Amino acid sequence: MSVIEIKNLTKKYGTKTVLDKINFTVEKGDIMGLLGPNGAGKSTTMNILTGYLSLTEGSVSVCGFDILENPDEAKKHIGYLPEIPPLYIDMTVLEYLSFVYDLKKIKLDKKEHINSIMNMVKISHVQNRLIKNLSKGYKQRVGLAQALIGDPEILILDEPTVGLDPKQIIEIRNVIRSLGENRTIILSTHILQEVTAVCNKVTIINNGKIAAQDTLENLAGSIGGKGKHQIKVMATRENGAEVIKKIYGLLSFKFEDFDNETSTFVIDCGEKDLRPEVFTAFSKAGIPIVEFKSAEPTLEEVFIKITAHDKKVKEETNNESNVQ
C-alpha cells in the first residue's frame, strides 16, 4: 500500500526547473533513502512533501490526501525533522515538547503521549534540562521527539546525523531503525553508509529527475555487480589463480590482494550459482577457503555510476541540441 504518491511533480523558480516531472511512491513500512548530489532537488522534494513549499505542476498525495487540496489532513500524517531542528533552546525539553503538542492541536492524553515519546527516543532523563545545555546528539533526539508528536505514520528526516560524533551517529541510527518498525520513513542524507545501514529502498534524484529507485540489491545488479563474489584463500596469487581458471562456467576473475599468506580474488559467476564448483575445486587442490562473500557494488559505487551516466546522457543531449 502506497502512503506517498508523487506524480509528475514539477517545481520551477522563474525559468529554472528544479524538479522536472518526477514520479515515485513510498510503500507502508519502507525506510527509503533519498539521495542525490548537491542541488539535485532532494530538499525541494521534501519541502513540498511537508507542505513548506508549493509545487508548480503535478500532484503529491499523503495517505490519500492531496497536499494542496487537503494540506491540514496530509500534514497530520507527517512528522518532519529538518537538517537544523526547530528547537527553542531556552525552554526545557518537557516545556518544548508541551509547546509543540499544543501547536499541533493534538487530542491524545498530553502527559502520557509526551512521556511515551521521550521514552521512545531515550530523553526522559533530560526532560527538565534546558535544551541549550544539551549535547548535539541529545538536541537531535529532541528534534526527533517533536517530529513524533501526534504519532504520525510517516517520518521525513533531513540529514538526521549531520555534525554528530561516531557514537552519537550509531545511537541516532538505532533510534531510527526502531522507529521504522511501525512507521514509514524517508531519510535524506549525504552519508551513503547511513542508507546502507538503515534503509531498505533507495531513490536517487539527479538534475531534478529520478535517476533510480529500487532496493540496493537490485540497483547493484543493474550496474553489473550481481553474481560477483570475493574469495580469500590460503594460497599464493599464482596457485589461487591456477585453481580458479579451471572452474567451468566462471565468467572472469581478478586478483585483489595478498596478505598474511592469503590471496583475495573477485570472481564473476554471472547468473549461475557456482559456489559448489568453487568449494569443490579448492578442496581438491588442498587449499582452504578462508572467506567467501558477496562482492556486489557498494552504494557509493552505485551512486557514482548512476549519476555519472545521467550526467553523460544530459551532456550528449545538450550537444545534439546545439548541433541542431
Steps between C-alpha positions, in 0.01 A plus 500: 500500500643840396496764773669759278432546129682762296384547141667725243624728777652816354644800680620813320657821621446737212660332198704257712352151538608343830278190477401370158193272499624256762296193593545262791308323774586401855337187638380455856785377720779612265810676628600681184831676449471814286835567334640746250786744441478852640235695309335184366158586648488290820422782742246651261322164477491466879379857550215441255414170669474671837302797368776759549519568125233508232538299182482638146344196332406142584361355821612372840278266701566411866291213639238577235489877565616743235759738647340798323132416537517367858825635648389478865392136469816405306728666756337311788659182363853647477768567758788712367852544630684769298879500475505770771242390761244776581586518870433777753822465692394708804222252578545173685442183298162444666389861450595486134320173427194630686512813281520288180210287625283811542616644168397184314165491685541134594202328666689212667560498876774761531707367788482137389576585136804720572638251755462220248694694236777599743541133593502404133794727413662459843490860628283457812799551730573846348138622483557779755825627349523808278538399137794739454698299758456168318757338274449502122389136514233567762379810312454274199297258715281789616453591133389141432264520796325811364457321165328213684247721681157394375622146418536554121514202266776658292832649611703721268856548624743742335866424581415365849861420598684799351760641741478210746797303628527125413339385827208742459455392136465135605253595773280707264511225235381249758213734596404541132508123446272444799261773382490333158350184648150655491542813288591600146819707484660716231862572583698759307874485562842557345642212703453201270604257773197621693265388225670159483469463878139614539299498174334224299430715192697767316382786278767700318416849371734663253452824304141523621406155368473152650817319395415174679265348755530145632653285770877532535537138391310560175684826430831318548385235253398766247857627472652159455585394852267202533675165522835635617665351808812573697699193594803481732713184485812368674717509191731716294358709220629254240366184670162658572464623142594156366205342684254774403587471131377140500152578640259438213241772436686783673478822295812670636714559806754751625764498770450761773747453784758276671529526877629267771517193273151556357403617150175684428323473164173633359322241286210569264247214482242692297152353542628159612546379856850357480569481873504114505748496209722760669511313833558165324786638290690642796430191711651275232802729483541478877466880538282626788246774427529756781219732392225500236259794471302708253702763314205697363565872451475725805237773512779750429585315176133475401443869573807615304422280201132600478560874542802494265291321234221755550749785454641342183153458347417863581824625340440292186143634475623857537765445235242361257276800566788740433579326170139527387 
